[in-house]
Amino acid sequence: MQGNNKRKEYSEKKSLQSRTRATQDEYEEKRHIATKICRNKKKHWLNNRIKEIEEAHRRNETRKFYKDIKMFKTTEQARTLLLCKDDKRKILTKKQQVLERWKHYFNEALNRELTPEHMNSEHEAENLNEEVEIPPPTYNEVSDISKS
C-alpha cells in the first residue's frame, strides 16, 4: 500500500504541475486504486475483528465480548479525530503522539521569529503591532473600480 500511496502522490503533484487531461486521468486512476486498497484493507480488518468477537463469545469471555462490541458503537467521527500526520507525513494514531504533534506544531507556529522572508518588507515587520488607520474609499475610487 505504501508504494501505491507514493505513486498516487506523485501523480497528484504531476497533475497539479501540468494540467493536462492525461495527467488528470492518471491521478484519478491512482486515487481510485489507492481508495480501493484502503477499502479492502478496512474490510479485511473488520472481518478479523468480527471473527475475534465471535471467538470471545464462543469461549464465554463475556467481558472481552462486550468491550469489543462497544468499540463498534463509537462514531466514525470520534475515531478519526485522533489522527494526524507527523513531519515525515507518517500517520499518528495514538492519542499521546497526536497531542505531542499538535503541541510541537503550535509551539513552532506561535514562537517562530518573523524574518524578512515572512514579511513583504522590513517596514511591515516594524509596524506589525501598530494599528494602521485606513481611510474609507472615495467616491471616485469606488466608481473607477466598479467601471473596470
N, CA, C and O atoms as a GROMACS GRO file, in nm:
protein
  592
    1MET      N    1   0.082  -0.119   0.000
    1MET     CA    2   0.000   0.000   0.000
    1MET      C    3   0.087   0.126   0.000
    1MET      O    4   0.052   0.225  -0.063
    2GLN      N    5   0.200   0.121   0.069
    2GLN     CA    6   0.289   0.236   0.076
    2GLN      C    7   0.333   0.280  -0.063
    2GLN      O    8   0.336   0.399  -0.093
    3GLY      N    9   0.368   0.182  -0.149
    3GLY     CA   10   0.411   0.213  -0.284
    3GLY      C   11   0.301   0.278  -0.367
    3GLY      O   12   0.325   0.372  -0.441
    4ASN      N   13   0.178   0.226  -0.353
    4ASN     CA   14   0.064   0.285  -0.425
    4ASN      C   15   0.037   0.427  -0.380
    4ASN      O   16   0.003   0.513  -0.461
    5ASN      N   17   0.052   0.451  -0.250
    5ASN     CA   18   0.029   0.584  -0.196
    5ASN      C   19   0.131   0.683  -0.252
    5ASN      O   20   0.096   0.795  -0.288
    6LYS      N   21   0.258   0.641  -0.260
    6LYS     CA   22   0.362   0.727  -0.317
    6LYS      C   23   0.335   0.754  -0.464
    6LYS      O   24   0.351   0.867  -0.511
    7ARG      N   25   0.292   0.651  -0.539
    7ARG     CA   26   0.259   0.670  -0.680
    7ARG      C   27   0.142   0.766  -0.696
    7ARG      O   28   0.141   0.848  -0.788
    8LYS      N   29   0.044   0.756  -0.606
    8LYS     CA   30  -0.072   0.845  -0.612
    8LYS      C   31  -0.028   0.988  -0.585
    8LYS      O   32  -0.070   1.080  -0.654
    9GLU      N   33   0.057   1.009  -0.483
    9GLU     CA   34   0.107   1.143  -0.452
    9GLU      C   35   0.187   1.200  -0.568
    9GLU      O   36   0.175   1.318  -0.600
   10TYR      N   37   0.270   1.116  -0.630
   10TYR     CA   38   0.349   1.160  -0.744
   10TYR      C   39   0.257   1.203  -0.859
   10TYR      O   40   0.279   1.307  -0.922
   11SER      N   41   0.153   1.124  -0.885
   11SER     CA   42   0.057   1.158  -0.991
   11SER      C   43  -0.017   1.287  -0.959
   11SER      O   44  -0.045   1.367  -1.048
   12GLU      N   45  -0.048   1.306  -0.831
   12GLU     CA   46  -0.117   1.428  -0.791
   12GLU      C   47  -0.029   1.551  -0.816
   12GLU      O   48  -0.076   1.650  -0.872
   13LYS      N   49   0.098   1.544  -0.774
   13LYS     CA   50   0.190   1.656  -0.797
   13LYS      C   51   0.206   1.683  -0.946
   13LYS      O   52   0.207   1.798  -0.990
   14LYS      N   53   0.218   1.576  -1.023
   14LYS     CA   54   0.235   1.588  -1.167
   14LYS      C   55   0.112   1.654  -1.230
   14LYS      O   56   0.125   1.740  -1.317
   15SER      N   57  -0.007   1.614  -1.184
   15SER     CA   58  -0.129   1.671  -1.242
   15SER      C   59  -0.147   1.818  -1.202
   15SER      O   60  -0.206   1.895  -1.277
   16LEU      N   61  -0.095   1.855  -1.085
   16LEU     CA   62  -0.104   1.995  -1.044
   16LEU      C   63  -0.004   2.082  -1.121
   16LEU      O   64  -0.031   2.199  -1.149
   17GLN      N   65   0.111   2.024  -1.153
   17GLN     CA   66   0.213   2.100  -1.225
   17GLN      C   67   0.176   2.120  -1.371
   17GLN      O   68   0.191   2.231  -1.424
   18SER      N   69   0.129   2.016  -1.436
   18SER     CA   70   0.088   2.033  -1.576
   18SER      C   71  -0.055   1.980  -1.589
   18SER      O   72  -0.079   1.860  -1.588
   19ARG      N   73  -0.145   2.072  -1.601
   19ARG     CA   74  -0.286   2.036  -1.604
   19ARG      C   75  -0.328   1.992  -1.744
   19ARG      O   76  -0.386   2.068  -1.822
   20THR      N   77  -0.298   1.866  -1.772
   20THR     CA   78  -0.345   1.809  -1.898
   20THR      C   79  -0.444   1.699  -1.866
   20THR      O   80  -0.452   1.651  -1.753
   21ARG      N   81  -0.518   1.661  -1.966
   21ARG     CA   82  -0.618   1.556  -1.948
   21ARG      C   83  -0.551   1.425  -1.908
   21ARG      O   84  -0.604   1.351  -1.824
   22ALA      N   85  -0.435   1.396  -1.968
   22ALA     CA   86  -0.365   1.270  -1.939
   22ALA      C   87  -0.319   1.264  -1.794
   22ALA      O   88  -0.334   1.160  -1.728
   23THR      N   89  -0.262   1.375  -1.742
   23THR     CA   90  -0.214   1.372  -1.602
   23THR      C   91  -0.331   1.366  -1.506
   23THR      O   92  -0.323   1.300  -1.402
   24GLN      N   93  -0.441   1.435  -1.539
   24GLN     CA   94  -0.561   1.428  -1.454
   24GLN      C   95  -0.616   1.286  -1.450
   24GLN      O   96  -0.652   1.236  -1.343
   25ASP      N   97  -0.623   1.221  -1.568
   25ASP     CA   98  -0.673   1.084  -1.574
   25ASP      C   99  -0.583   0.988  -1.496
   25ASP      O  100  -0.630   0.899  -1.426
   26GLU      N  101  -0.451   1.009  -1.510
   26GLU     CA  102  -0.356   0.922  -1.438
   26GLU      C  103  -0.375   0.938  -1.288
   26GLU      O  104  -0.376   0.839  -1.215
   27TYR      N  105  -0.389   1.063  -1.241
   27TYR     CA  106  -0.410   1.086  -1.098
   27TYR      C  107  -0.540   1.024  -1.051
   27TYR      O  108  -0.543   0.959  -0.946
   28GLU      N  109  -0.647   1.042  -1.127
   28GLU     CA  110  -0.776   0.984  -1.090
   28GLU      C  111  -0.766   0.831  -1.079
   28GLU      O  112  -0.822   0.772  -0.987
   29GLU      N  113  -0.695   0.770  -1.172
   29GLU     CA  114  -0.678   0.624  -1.170
   29GLU      C  115  -0.601   0.580  -1.046
   29GLU      O  116  -0.640   0.485  -0.979
   30LYS      N  117  -0.491   0.650  -1.015
   30LYS     CA  118  -0.410   0.615  -0.897
   30LYS      C  119  -0.491   0.636  -0.770
   30LYS      O  120  -0.482   0.556  -0.677
   31ARG      N  121  -0.569   0.745  -0.765
   31ARG     CA  122  -0.651   0.771  -0.648
   31ARG      C  123  -0.757   0.662  -0.631
   31ARG      O  124  -0.785   0.619  -0.519
   32HIS      N  125  -0.814   0.619  -0.742
   32HIS     CA  126  -0.914   0.513  -0.739
   32HIS      C  127  -0.852   0.383  -0.685
   32HIS      O  128  -0.912   0.315  -0.602
   33ILE      N  129  -0.732   0.349  -0.733
   33ILE     CA  130  -0.663   0.228  -0.687
   33ILE      C  131  -0.632   0.237  -0.538
   33ILE      O  132  -0.654   0.141  -0.464
   34ALA      N  133  -0.580   0.353  -0.493
   34ALA     CA  134  -0.548   0.371  -0.351
   34ALA      C  135  -0.672   0.360  -0.264
   34ALA      O  136  -0.668   0.298  -0.157
   35THR      N  137  -0.783   0.419  -0.309
   35THR     CA  138  -0.909   0.412  -0.234
   35THR      C  139  -0.957   0.268  -0.225
   35THR      O  140  -1.004   0.224  -0.120
   36LYS      N  141  -0.946   0.196  -0.335
   36LYS     CA  142  -0.990   0.057  -0.338
   36LYS      C  143  -0.907  -0.028  -0.242
   36LYS      O  144  -0.961  -0.113  -0.170
   37ILE      N  145  -0.775  -0.006  -0.240
   37ILE     CA  146  -0.688  -0.080  -0.149
   37ILE      C  147  -0.724  -0.050  -0.004
   37ILE      O  148  -0.732  -0.141   0.079
   38CYS      N  149  -0.746   0.078   0.027
   38CYS     CA  150  -0.785   0.115   0.164
   38CYS      C  151  -0.918   0.051   0.203
   38CYS      O  152  -0.934   0.002   0.315
   39ARG      N  153  -1.013   0.053   0.112
   39ARG     CA  154  -1.144  -0.007   0.139
   39ARG      C  155  -1.129  -0.157   0.166
   39ARG      O  156  -1.191  -0.210   0.259
   40ASN      N  157  -1.047  -0.226   0.085
   40ASN     CA  158  -1.027  -0.370   0.104
   40ASN      C  159  -0.957  -0.400   0.236
   40ASN      O  160  -0.991  -0.496   0.305
   41LYS      N  161  -0.857  -0.318   0.271
   41LYS     CA  162  -0.788  -0.338   0.398
   41LYS      C  163  -0.882  -0.317   0.516
   41LYS      O  164  -0.878  -0.391   0.614
   42LYS      N  165  -0.967  -0.215   0.505
   42LYS     CA  166  -1.064  -0.189   0.612
   42LYS      C  167  -1.161  -0.305   0.624
   42LYS      O  168  -1.195  -0.347   0.735
   43LYS      N  169  -1.207  -0.357   0.510
   43LYS     CA  170  -1.299  -0.470   0.511
   43LYS      C  171  -1.233  -0.593   0.574
   43LYS      O  172  -1.296  -0.665   0.652
   44HIS      N  173  -1.107  -0.616   0.538
   44HIS     CA  174  -1.031  -0.730   0.593
   44HIS      C  175  -1.015  -0.714   0.745
   44HIS      O  176  -1.034  -0.810   0.820
   45TRP      N  177  -0.981  -0.593   0.790
   45TRP     CA  178  -0.966  -0.567   0.933
   45TRP      C  179  -1.099  -0.590   1.006
   45TRP      O  180  -1.102  -0.651   1.113
   46LEU      N  181  -1.208  -0.541   0.946
   46LEU     CA  182  -1.339  -0.555   1.007
   46LEU      C  183  -1.379  -0.702   1.019
   46LEU      O  184  -1.432  -0.744   1.121
   47ASN      N  185  -1.353  -0.780   0.914
   47ASN     CA  186  -1.384  -0.924   0.920
   47ASN      C  187  -1.304  -0.993   1.029
   47ASN      O  188  -1.356  -1.080   1.100
   48ASN      N  189  -1.177  -0.956   1.043
   48ASN     CA  190  -1.094  -1.015   1.150
   48ASN      C  191  -1.147  -0.979   1.288
   48ASN      O  192  -1.150  -1.064   1.378
   49ARG      N  193  -1.188  -0.853   1.305
   49ARG     CA  194  -1.243  -0.810   1.436
   49ARG      C  195  -1.371  -0.888   1.466
   49ARG      O  196  -1.392  -0.928   1.581
   50ILE      N  197  -1.456  -0.908   1.367
   50ILE     CA  198  -1.581  -0.982   1.388
   50ILE      C  199  -1.551  -1.126   1.428
   50ILE      O  200  -1.616  -1.181   1.517
   51LYS      N  201  -1.452  -1.187   1.362
   51LYS     CA  202  -1.413  -1.324   1.398
   51LYS      C  203  -1.362  -1.330   1.542
   51LYS      O  204  -1.393  -1.425   1.614
   52GLU      N  205  -1.282  -1.230   1.583
   52GLU     CA  206  -1.232  -1.227   1.721
   52GLU      C  207  -1.347  -1.214   1.820
   52GLU      O  208  -1.346  -1.278   1.926
   53ILE      N  209  -1.446  -1.133   1.788
   53ILE     CA  210  -1.561  -1.115   1.877
   53ILE      C  211  -1.640  -1.244   1.886
   53ILE      O  212  -1.684  -1.283   1.994
   54GLU      N  213  -1.659  -1.311   1.773
   54GLU     CA  214  -1.730  -1.440   1.774
   54GLU      C  215  -1.654  -1.542   1.858
   54GLU      O  216  -1.715  -1.619   1.932
   55GLU      N  217  -1.522  -1.542   1.847
   55GLU     CA  218  -1.440  -1.634   1.928
   55GLU      C  219  -1.456  -1.605   2.076
   55GLU      O  220  -1.471  -1.697   2.157
   56ALA      N  221  -1.454  -1.478   2.112
   56ALA     CA  222  -1.471  -1.440   2.253
   56ALA      C  223  -1.608  -1.486   2.303
   56ALA      O  224  -1.621  -1.530   2.417
   57HIS      N  225  -1.710  -1.477   2.218
   57HIS     CA  226  -1.844  -1.521   2.257
   57HIS      C  227  -1.849  -1.673   2.275
   57HIS      O  228  -1.908  -1.723   2.371
   58ARG      N  229  -1.784  -1.746   2.182
   58ARG     CA  230  -1.782  -1.893   2.192
   58ARG      C  231  -1.709  -1.941   2.318
   58ARG      O  232  -1.747  -2.041   2.377
   59ARG      N  233  -1.603  -1.868   2.358
   59ARG     CA  234  -1.524  -1.908   2.476
   59ARG      C  235  -1.582  -1.851   2.605
   59ARG      O  236  -1.521  -1.864   2.712
   60ASN      N  237  -1.699  -1.789   2.596
   60ASN     CA  238  -1.767  -1.729   2.712
   60ASN      C  239  -1.682  -1.622   2.780
   60ASN      O  240  -1.686  -1.608   2.902
   61GLU      N  241  -1.606  -1.547   2.702
   61GLU     CA  242  -1.529  -1.433   2.755
   61GLU      C  243  -1.618  -1.309   2.745
   61GLU      O  244  -1.602  -1.225   2.657
   62THR      N  245  -1.713  -1.302   2.839
   62THR     CA  246  -1.817  -1.200   2.834
   62THR      C  247  -1.761  -1.059   2.836
   62THR      O  248  -1.804  -0.973   2.759
   63ARG      N  249  -1.665  -1.034   2.924
   63ARG     CA  250  -1.609  -0.900   2.939
   63ARG      C  251  -1.544  -0.854   2.809
   63ARG      O  252  -1.567  -0.741   2.764
   64LYS      N  253  -1.461  -0.941   2.748
   64LYS     CA  254  -1.394  -0.908   2.623
   64LYS      C  255  -1.496  -0.890   2.511
   64LYS      O  256  -1.484  -0.799   2.428
   65PHE      N  257  -1.596  -0.978   2.509
   65PHE     CA  258  -1.701  -0.971   2.406
   65PHE      C  259  -1.771  -0.836   2.408
   65PHE      O  260  -1.782  -0.770   2.304
   66TYR      N  261  -1.818  -0.793   2.526
   66TYR     CA  262  -1.890  -0.666   2.534
   66TYR      C  263  -1.797  -0.545   2.512
   66TYR      O  264  -1.840  -0.444   2.456
   67LYS      N  265  -1.673  -0.556   2.554
   67LYS     CA  266  -1.577  -0.448   2.531
   67LYS      C  267  -1.555  -0.428   2.380
   67LYS      O  268  -1.553  -0.315   2.331
   68ASP      N  269  -1.540  -0.540   2.308
   68ASP     CA  270  -1.519  -0.531   2.163
   68ASP      C  271  -1.644  -0.481   2.091
   68ASP      O  272  -1.634  -0.405   1.995
   69ILE      N  273  -1.760  -0.525   2.137
   69ILE     CA  274  -1.886  -0.478   2.077
   69ILE      C  275  -1.901  -0.328   2.098
   69ILE      O  276  -1.948  -0.256   2.010
   70LYS      N  277  -1.860  -0.281   2.217
   70LYS     CA  278  -1.873  -0.139   2.249
   70LYS      C  279  -1.789  -0.053   2.153
   70LYS      O  280  -1.827   0.060   2.122
   71MET      N  281  -1.677  -0.108   2.105
   71MET     CA  282  -1.592  -0.035   2.012
   71MET      C  283  -1.669   0.001   1.884
   71MET      O  284  -1.645   0.107   1.826
   72PHE      N  285  -1.759  -0.083   1.842
   72PHE     CA  286  -1.835  -0.058   1.719
   72PHE      C  287  -1.942   0.050   1.739
   72PHE      O  288  -1.992   0.105   1.640
   73LYS      N  289  -1.976   0.081   1.862
   73LYS     CA  290  -2.076   0.184   1.888
   73LYS      C  291  -2.019   0.324   1.870
   73LYS      O  292  -2.096   0.418   1.846
   74THR      N  293  -1.887   0.340   1.881
   74THR     CA  294  -1.830   0.474   1.867
   74THR      C  295  -1.853   0.525   1.727
   74THR      O  296  -1.854   0.448   1.630
   75THR      N  297  -1.871   0.653   1.717
   75THR     CA  298  -1.897   0.711   1.586
   75THR      C  299  -1.769   0.720   1.505
   75THR      O  300  -1.659   0.720   1.559
   76GLU      N  301  -1.785   0.725   1.377
   76GLU     CA  302  -1.671   0.736   1.285
   76GLU      C  303  -1.594   0.863   1.314
   76GLU      O  304  -1.471   0.865   1.308
   77GLN      N  305  -1.665   0.971   1.344
   77GLN     CA  306  -1.602   1.099   1.369
   77GLN      C  307  -1.513   1.094   1.494
   77GLN      O  308  -1.404   1.150   1.493
   78ALA      N  309  -1.558   1.028   1.598
   78ALA     CA  310  -1.482   1.023   1.722
   78ALA      C  311  -1.348   0.952   1.700
   78ALA      O  312  -1.248   0.993   1.759
   79ARG      N  313  -1.346   0.849   1.619
   79ARG     CA  314  -1.221   0.776   1.595
   79ARG      C  315  -1.126   0.855   1.506
   79ARG      O  316  -1.004   0.849   1.526
   80THR      N  317  -1.178   0.928   1.409
   80THR     CA  318  -1.090   0.999   1.316
   80THR      C  319  -1.032   1.126   1.376
   80THR      O  320  -0.935   1.179   1.322
   81LEU      N  321  -1.087   1.175   1.485
   81LEU     CA  322  -1.031   1.293   1.548
   81LEU      C  323  -0.893   1.268   1.606
   81LEU      O  324  -0.818   1.363   1.629
   82LEU      N  325  -0.858   1.143   1.629
   82LEU     CA  326  -0.731   1.111   1.691
   82LEU      C  327  -0.622   1.082   1.588
   82LEU      O  328  -0.524   1.014   1.621
   83LEU      N  329  -0.637   1.129   1.467
   83LEU     CA  330  -0.536   1.105   1.364
   83LEU      C  331  -0.474   1.236   1.319
   83LEU      O  332  -0.542   1.338   1.308
   84CYS      N  333  -0.345   1.232   1.292
   84CYS     CA  334  -0.276   1.343   1.226
   84CYS      C  335  -0.145   1.290   1.172
   84CYS      O  336  -0.106   1.176   1.200
   85LYS      N  337  -0.077   1.372   1.094
   85LYS     CA  338   0.049   1.329   1.033
   85LYS      C  339   0.166   1.402   1.099
   85LYS      O  340   0.155   1.518   1.138
   86ASP      N  341   0.279   1.331   1.111
   86ASP     CA  342   0.398   1.394   1.166
   86ASP      C  343   0.476   1.466   1.057
   86ASP      O  344   0.428   1.478   0.944
   87ASP      N  345   0.596   1.515   1.090
   87ASP     CA  346   0.678   1.590   0.995
   87ASP      C  347   0.711   1.509   0.870
   87ASP      O  348   0.726   1.565   0.762
   88LYS      N  349   0.721   1.378   0.885
   88LYS     CA  350   0.758   1.291   0.773
   88LYS      C  351   0.634   1.235   0.703
   88LYS      O  352   0.645   1.140   0.625
   89ARG      N  353   0.516   1.292   0.732
   89ARG     CA  354   0.387   1.254   0.672
   89ARG      C  355   0.343   1.113   0.710
   89ARG      O  356   0.263   1.052   0.640
   90LYS      N  357   0.395   1.062   0.823
   90LYS     CA  358   0.352   0.932   0.874
   90LYS      C  359   0.228   0.958   0.962
   90LYS      O  360   0.226   1.054   1.039
   91ILE      N  361   0.128   0.873   0.950
   91ILE     CA  362   0.004   0.892   1.024
   91ILE      C  363   0.024   0.848   1.169
   91ILE      O  364   0.072   0.738   1.197
   92LEU      N  365  -0.014   0.938   1.260
   92LEU     CA  366  -0.007   0.909   1.404
   92LEU      C  367  -0.148   0.874   1.451
   92LEU      O  368  -0.244   0.945   1.421
   93THR      N  369  -0.159   0.765   1.526
   93THR     CA  370  -0.291   0.721   1.570
   93THR      C  371  -0.306   0.721   1.722
   93THR      O  372  -0.418   0.730   1.773
   94LYS      N  373  -0.196   0.711   1.795
   94LYS     CA  374  -0.203   0.708   1.941
   94LYS      C  375  -0.230   0.848   1.995
   94LYS      O  376  -0.173   0.946   1.947
   95LYS      N  377  -0.318   0.856   2.093
   95LYS     CA  378  -0.363   0.984   2.146
   95LYS      C  379  -0.244   1.069   2.193
   95LYS      O  380  -0.238   1.188   2.162
   96GLN      N  381  -0.151   1.010   2.266
   96GLN     CA  382  -0.037   1.085   2.318
   96GLN      C  383   0.051   1.138   2.205
   96GLN      O  384   0.099   1.252   2.212
   97GLN      N  385   0.072   1.057   2.101
   97GLN     CA  386   0.152   1.101   1.987
   97GLN      C  387   0.084   1.219   1.916
   97GLN      O  388   0.151   1.316   1.878
   98VAL      N  389  -0.047   1.211   1.899
   98VAL     CA  390  -0.121   1.319   1.832
   98VAL      C  391  -0.112   1.447   1.914
   98VAL      O  392  -0.090   1.555   1.859
   99LEU      N  393  -0.130   1.436   2.046
   99LEU     CA  394  -0.122   1.554   2.132
   99LEU      C  395   0.017   1.617   2.127
   99LEU      O  396   0.030   1.739   2.122
  100GLU      N  397   0.120   1.533   2.129
  100GLU     CA  398   0.258   1.583   2.120
  100GLU      C  399   0.281   1.653   1.987
  100GLU      O  400   0.348   1.756   1.982
  101ARG      N  401   0.227   1.598   1.879
  101ARG     CA  402   0.244   1.657   1.747
  101ARG      C  403   0.179   1.795   1.741
  101ARG      O  404   0.238   1.890   1.689
  102TRP      N  405   0.056   1.805   1.793
  102TRP     CA  406  -0.011   1.935   1.794
  102TRP      C  407   0.064   2.035   1.880
  102TRP      O  408   0.076   2.152   1.844
  103LYS      N  409   0.115   1.989   1.994
  103LYS     CA  410   0.193   2.076   2.083
  103LYS      C  411   0.315   2.129   2.007
  103LYS      O  412   0.344   2.248   2.012
  104HIS      N  413   0.387   2.040   1.938
  104HIS     CA  414   0.505   2.077   1.861
  104HIS      C  415   0.468   2.174   1.749
  104HIS      O  416   0.538   2.273   1.726
  105TYR      N  417   0.358   2.146   1.679
  105TYR     CA  418   0.314   2.230   1.568
  105TYR      C  419   0.285   2.372   1.614
  105TYR      O  420   0.333   2.469   1.555
  106PHE      N  421   0.204   2.384   1.721
  106PHE     CA  422   0.167   2.518   1.768
  106PHE      C  423   0.286   2.589   1.830
  106PHE      O  424   0.297   2.712   1.820
  107ASN      N  425   0.375   2.516   1.895
  107ASN     CA  426   0.495   2.576   1.951
  107ASN      C  427   0.578   2.639   1.840
  107ASN      O  428   0.626   2.751   1.854
  108GLU      N  429   0.594   2.567   1.729
  108GLU     CA  430   0.669   2.620   1.615
  108GLU      C  431   0.596   2.740   1.552
  108GLU      O  432   0.658   2.842   1.522
  109ALA      N  433   0.467   2.726   1.533
  109ALA     CA  434   0.391   2.830   1.464
  109ALA      C  435   0.383   2.959   1.545
  109ALA      O  436   0.391   3.068   1.489
  110LEU      N  437   0.368   2.947   1.675
  110LEU     CA  438   0.347   3.066   1.757
  110LEU      C  439   0.477   3.128   1.809
  110LEU      O  440   0.477   3.245   1.848
  111ASN      N  441   0.585   3.052   1.811
  111ASN     CA  442   0.709   3.104   1.868
  111ASN      C  443   0.820   3.129   1.767
  111ASN      O  444   0.934   3.153   1.807
  112ARG      N  445   0.790   3.124   1.641
  112ARG     CA  446   0.895   3.147   1.543
  112ARG      C  447   0.919   3.297   1.529
  112ARG      O  448   0.829   3.379   1.548
  113GLU      N  449   1.043   3.329   1.496
  113GLU     CA  450   1.082   3.468   1.473
  113GLU      C  451   1.033   3.509   1.335
  113GLU      O  452   1.046   3.433   1.239
  114LEU      N  453   0.978   3.627   1.325
  114LEU     CA  454   0.936   3.677   1.195
  114LEU      C  455   1.058   3.736   1.126
  114LEU      O  456   1.118   3.833   1.174
  115THR      N  457   1.094   3.679   1.015
  115THR     CA  458   1.209   3.725   0.938
  115THR      C  459   1.160   3.798   0.815
  115THR      O  460   1.043   3.788   0.780
  116PRO      N  461   1.248   3.871   0.749
  116PRO     CA  462   1.206   3.940   0.626
  116PRO      C  463   1.148   3.846   0.521
  116PRO      O  464   1.070   3.888   0.436
  117GLU      N  465   1.187   3.718   0.526
  117GLU     CA  466   1.130   3.622   0.432
  117GLU      C  467   0.980   3.608   0.452
  117GLU      O  468   0.904   3.589   0.356
  118HIS      N  469   0.937   3.617   0.579
  118HIS     CA  470   0.796   3.602   0.611
  118HIS      C  471   0.719   3.732   0.588
  118HIS      O  472   0.596   3.730   0.579
  119MET      N  473   0.789   3.842   0.578
  119MET     CA  474   0.724   3.971   0.559
  119MET      C  475   0.750   4.020   0.418
  119MET      O  476   0.846   3.979   0.353
  120ASN      N  477   0.664   4.108   0.371
  120ASN     CA  478   0.686   4.167   0.239
  120ASN      C  479   0.797   4.269   0.243
  120ASN      O  480   0.868   4.288   0.144
  121SER      N  481   0.814   4.336   0.356
  121SER     CA  482   0.920   4.434   0.370
  121SER      C  483   0.958   4.445   0.517
  121SER      O  484   0.885   4.401   0.605
  122GLU      N  485   1.074   4.505   0.542
  122GLU     CA  486   1.116   4.524   0.681
  122GLU      C  487   1.025   4.624   0.749
  122GLU      O  488   0.999   4.613   0.869
  123HIS      N  489   0.976   4.720   0.674
  123HIS     CA  490   0.884   4.820   0.728
  123HIS      C  491   0.759   4.754   0.784
  123HIS      O  492   0.706   4.796   0.887
  124GLU      N  493   0.712   4.653   0.716
  124GLU     CA  494   0.594   4.579   0.760
  124GLU      C  495   0.623   4.509   0.892
  124GLU      O  496   0.536   4.503   0.979
  125ALA      N  497   0.745   4.455   0.909
  125ALA     CA  498   0.782   4.387   1.032
  125ALA      C  499   0.787   4.484   1.149
  125ALA      O  500   0.748   4.449   1.260
  126GLU      N  501   0.833   4.608   1.124
  126GLU     CA  502   0.840   4.707   1.231
  126GLU      C  503   0.702   4.752   1.274
  126GLU      O  504   0.678   4.778   1.392
  127ASN      N  505   0.611   4.762   1.179
  127ASN     CA  506   0.477   4.812   1.207
  127ASN      C  507   0.377   4.701   1.237
  127ASN      O  508   0.256   4.722   1.228
  128LEU      N  509   0.426   4.585   1.271
  128LEU     CA  510   0.339   4.470   1.293
  128LEU      C  511   0.240   4.494   1.405
  128LEU      O  512   0.122   4.460   1.393
  129ASN      N  513   0.286   4.554   1.515
  129ASN     CA  514   0.198   4.573   1.630
  129ASN      C  515   0.121   4.705   1.625
  129ASN      O  516   0.029   4.726   1.704
  130GLU      N  517   0.157   4.794   1.532
  130GLU     CA  518   0.087   4.921   1.522
  130GLU      C  519  -0.040   4.903   1.441
  130GLU      O  520  -0.042   4.831   1.340
  131GLU      N  521  -0.147   4.968   1.485
  131GLU     CA  522  -0.271   4.965   1.410
  131GLU      C  523  -0.269   5.077   1.308
  131GLU      O  524  -0.247   5.193   1.343
  132VAL      N  525  -0.292   5.044   1.185
  132VAL     CA  526  -0.290   5.142   1.078
  132VAL      C  527  -0.434   5.179   1.045
  132VAL      O  528  -0.517   5.092   1.018
  133GLU      N  529  -0.462   5.308   1.047
  133GLU     CA  530  -0.596   5.353   1.014
  133GLU      C  531  -0.604   5.377   0.864
  133GLU      O  532  -0.529   5.456   0.808
  134ILE      N  533  -0.696   5.308   0.802
  134ILE     CA  534  -0.715   5.320   0.658
  134ILE      C  535  -0.840   5.402   0.635
  134ILE      O  536  -0.948   5.367   0.683
  135PRO      N  537  -0.825   5.513   0.559
  135PRO     CA  538  -0.944   5.596   0.536
  135PRO      C  539  -1.042   5.524   0.443
  135PRO      O  540  -1.002   5.440   0.363
  136PRO      N  541  -1.170   5.556   0.455
  136PRO     CA  542  -1.268   5.494   0.366
  136PRO      C  543  -1.241   5.536   0.221
  136PRO      O  544  -1.186   5.643   0.197
  137PRO      N  545  -1.280   5.453   0.125
  137PRO     CA  546  -1.256   5.487  -0.016
  137PRO      C  547  -1.339   5.608  -0.059
  137PRO      O  548  -1.449   5.631  -0.009
  138THR      N  549  -1.284   5.682  -0.150
  138THR     CA  550  -1.356   5.800  -0.202
  138THR      C  551  -1.456   5.756  -0.308
  138THR      O  552  -1.452   5.642  -0.356
  139TYR      N  553  -1.544   5.845  -0.342
  139TYR     CA  554  -1.645   5.816  -0.444
  139TYR      C  555  -1.578   5.784  -0.578
  139TYR      O  556  -1.620   5.691  -0.647
  140ASN      N  557  -1.475   5.858  -0.613
  140ASN     CA  558  -1.404   5.836  -0.740
  140ASN      C  559  -1.336   5.698  -0.743
  140ASN      O  560  -1.340   5.630  -0.845
  141GLU      N  561  -1.275   5.658  -0.631
  141GLU     CA  562  -1.211   5.527  -0.626
  141GLU      C  563  -1.313   5.415  -0.648
  141GLU      O  564  -1.287   5.321  -0.723
  142VAL      N  565  -1.427   5.427  -0.584
  142VAL     CA  566  -1.531   5.325  -0.596
  142VAL      C  567  -1.585   5.320  -0.737
  142VAL      O  568  -1.603   5.212  -0.794
  143SER      N  569  -1.610   5.436  -0.795
  143SER     CA  570  -1.666   5.437  -0.930
  143SER      C  571  -1.563   5.386  -1.033
  143SER      O  572  -1.601   5.319  -1.129
  144ASP      N  573  -1.432   5.417  -1.013
  144ASP     CA  574  -1.329   5.365  -1.103
  144ASP      C  575  -1.322   5.211  -1.097
  144ASP      O  576  -1.308   5.144  -1.200
  145ILE      N  577  -1.330   5.157  -0.977
  145ILE     CA  578  -1.323   5.012  -0.960
  145ILE      C  579  -1.447   4.945  -1.019
  145ILE      O  580  -1.436   4.841  -1.084
  146SER      N  581  -1.563   5.004  -0.996
  146SER     CA  582  -1.687   4.941  -1.046
  146SER      C  583  -1.696   4.948  -1.198
  146SER      O  584  -1.764   4.864  -1.259
  147LYS      N  585  -1.630   5.045  -1.263
  147LYS     CA  586  -1.630   5.053  -1.409
  147LYS      C  587  -1.543   4.946  -1.472
  147LYS      O  588  -1.572   4.899  -1.582
  148SER      N  589  -1.436   4.906  -1.403
  148SER     CA  590  -1.345   4.808  -1.465
  148SER      C  591  -1.388   4.666  -1.445
  148SER      O  592  -1.320   4.574  -1.491
   0.00000   0.00000   0.00000
